[in-house]
Amino acid sequence: MTGRPSSGATPTGDPFASVREVADALLYEGYVLYPYRASSGKNTNRWQFGVLMPPGYVADDPSERSGNQTEMVFEADADATLRVRTRFLHAQHRTGGDQPEWDEAVDRQVDVQVRIAELSAQVREWPFAVDAEAGDSAGVHREARAIAGAIAIGVTELPGPFGARRLTVSVENRTAGSFRGRDDALRSALVAAHTFCALEPGRFLSMTDPPEWAALDVAGCRNDGTWPVLGSSPSVMLSSPIILEDNPQIAPESPGALYDATEIDEILTLRTMTLTDAEKAEARATDPRAAAVIDQVDTLPPEHLDRLHGAVRYLRQVTGEETRPNHDPTDSAPPQPDTFLTPGTPWWDPGADRSVSPETDAIVIDGVRVARGSKVRLRPGARHTDAQDMFLAGRVATVQAVFFDVDGAQHLGVTPDDDEEWAEIQRWHGRYLYFAPDEVQPADVESASDGAATSDGEP
């Protein structure tokens, strides 16, 4: 994911420090959207994710929720310590001065620490409250309402010989009152609410890839409004209103927070660059974080923008002992040590991978070496669902490149021989027809097979 909002220093010895940067991005996701101006229509209907409304408003609008629930399976002794932290944004209404009317966000945090043994008998609750605040500064008035809520935690022993337990953490907004529409209720809401859990000592099990013995227990967990994923270690869980994968990280190419939902740094940066000076001035006046986005884009070095384009994530580990450029699969000589990165090529450039060379790589199909220039007959298989492939069956094509994807699978880029104009356009653009090795037959094998049949006198 992308974005690097900062909401304060991380306490020393904090078990959640390793996932704090990701959690900060979640906290402010959608805080102010491009074009970052209060007058923009999308910024008049804010706070998309993880909103826990007051119960009185939810009674009138059942599409909203006033609480969330996280369940996960863990292994720990009764003497282990559980730490739970809930974070959310508290809307603070701003009026007056030269700035537009705006709901700013204040980061709130509630911490609970308890031994597992204290949770085995019954669910326990920890009520919390945020006091109302109001004040004036430089002609600007800011006002935040009081909020009441509670964190409930329970532990259930699971059957079986493994000694696993289920942890349930619920967060509720219990603010009383009646409200004049959604905007009014949002000022008493827990916005972007998410939860951390940490065991000392102990470990949580992945909710997407649990060990086989725990699969049924994990499937029986109920998660309502949030989803838990492993942090940088199994002892930490982050439960988020945005579904993430285990061990989430901020994209290293991201130069800073852009706050937009499903954030794509490159296109948002380019779009922000197109704002006029007047629009940028309005964005800067909207909010300090919006002003920081404009300043960040205006001063972004060209090389940082280049890094945002075409980033590649390698899912397989490549080492010098296992790979070499221009590898011939028929060559039985042992591989020679080689480096992964091409000297002078940025690490994020696809051309940096010296382990592959589509124009010179080769694979073996039916005992025949197939590489660029080889002739093959197309035999589309079941994996091809495009109806156009029906018209390619049986046609002869020329291999233009041999590709290896990040999972190690092989693909042939080919152009048909019976339509030279089409083939020329494909070669010029570098866009080919792609087939797996088991979906083609080398022409040499086909010719040899035909010759053997003729010599036997068979049709």
Stockholm file with secondary structure:
# STOCKHOLM 1.0

chainA/1-459         MTGRPSSGATPTGDPFASVREVADALLYEGYVLYPYRASSGKNTNRWQFGVLMPPGYVADDPSERSGNQTEMVFEADADATLRVRTRFLHAQHRTGGDQPEWDEAVDRQVDVQVRIAELSAQVREWPFAVDAEAGDSAGVHREARAIAGAIAIGVTELPGPFGARRLTVSVENRTAGSFRGRDDALRSALVAAHTFCALEPGRFLSMTDPPEWAALDVAGCRNDGTWPVLGSSPSVMLSSPIILEDNPQIAPESPGALYDATEIDEILTLRTMTLTDAEKAEARATDPRAAAVIDQVDTLPPEHLDRLHGAVRYLRQVTGEETRPNHDPTDSAPPQPDTFLTPGTPWWDPGADRSVSPETDAIVIDGVRVARGSKVRLRPGARHTDAQDMFLAGRVATVQAVFFDVDGAQHLGVTPDDDEEWAEIQRWHGRYLYFAPDEVQPADVESASDGAATSDGEP
#=GR chainA/1-459 SS CCCCCCCSCCCTTCTTHHHHHHHHHHHHTTSSCTTCCTTSGGGGSCCCSSCBCCHHHHHHCTTSBSEEEEEEEEECCTTCEEEEEEEEEEEEEEEETTSCCEEEEEEEEEEEEEEGGGTSSSCEEEEEEECCEEEEETTEEEEECCEEEEEEEEEEECSSTTCCEEEEEEEEECCCCCCSSHHHHHTTSBEEEEEEEEEESCEECCSSSCCGGGHHHHHTCCCBSCEEEECSSTTEEEEESSCCCSSCCCCTTCCSCCCCTTCCHHHHHHHHHTCCHHHHHHHHHHCHHHHHHHHHHHTCCHHHHHHTSSCCCCSSCCCTTTCCTTCCTTCCSCCCCCCSBCTTSCTTSGGGBTTCCTTTCCEEETTEEECTTCEEEECCCTTCCCGGGGGTTTCEEEEEEEEECTTSCEEEEEEETTCHHHHHHHHHHTCCEEECGGGEEEHHHHHHHHHHHHHTTCC
#=GC SS_cons         CCCCCCCSCCCTTCTTHHHHHHHHHHHHTTSSCTTCCTTSGGGGSCCCSSCBCCHHHHHHCTTSBSEEEEEEEEECCTTCEEEEEEEEEEEEEEEETTSCCEEEEEEEEEEEEEEGGGTSSSCEEEEEEECCEEEEETTEEEEECCEEEEEEEEEEECSSTTCCEEEEEEEEECCCCCCSSHHHHHTTSBEEEEEEEEEESCEECCSSSCCGGGHHHHHTCCCBSCEEEECSSTTEEEEESSCCCSSCCCCTTCCSCCCCTTCCHHHHHHHHHTCCHHHHHHHHHHCHHHHHHHHHHHTCCHHHHHHTSSCCCCSSCCCTTTCCTTCCTTCCSCCCCCCSBCTTSCTTSGGGBTTCCTTTCCEEETTEEECTTCEEEECCCTTCCCGGGGGTTTCEEEEEEEEECTTSCEEEEEEETTCHHHHHHHHHHTCCEEECGGGEEEHHHHHHHHHHHHHTTCC
//
